[in-house]
Amino acid sequence: MLLKSRERVAALTVFLLCVAAWSHVPSMPAEAALFPELILGLAAILTLAWGGSTFFSRSAAGSEKLREVAPPFTENPRNLLLFVLCLVAYVGLIDILGYFTSTILFMAGSTLCLGFRRPAAIAGAIIGFVGFVYVIFVVIFQRPLPIEFFQAY
């Protein structure tokens, strides 16, 4: 039961962070606000699903089997704290470094802090995500994202 309580608190924390970040979106230029609105909306929906899933009971055997395959995110509360710190730093650095640089640093830093140690997988995920965002928002939709620090000068 303690594990479900931790998962609920973690889901609520991430949801509240999404809501707090959403409150800052209106201060962005309209063209640049589309992507954060979509990402924060998706994150909030997935967080609600995450929190809601804790209310469905599982049998003890099924729960143990699930824990072997994918341990809960909050089994070690340090993971949640590290992720929240990385997220706060990410949001603060977007205006300073630019969207793509901040995203690369956030994805690399948060995955390494959480214990993932497969550099090829981490690099592949980062390149795939950043490339996808670039193609969709910059090339196809022609929506400006926060400018990179090296382009500002």
Buried (B, 14 or more C-beta within 10 A) or exposed (E): EEBBEBBBBBBBBBBEBBEEBBEEBEEBEEEBBBBBEEEBEEBBEBBBEBBEEBEEEEEEEEEEEEEEEEEBBBEBEEBBEBBBEBBEBBBEBBEEBBBBBBBBBBBBBBBBBBEEEEEEEBEEBBEEEBEEBBEEBBEEEEBBBBBEBEEEE
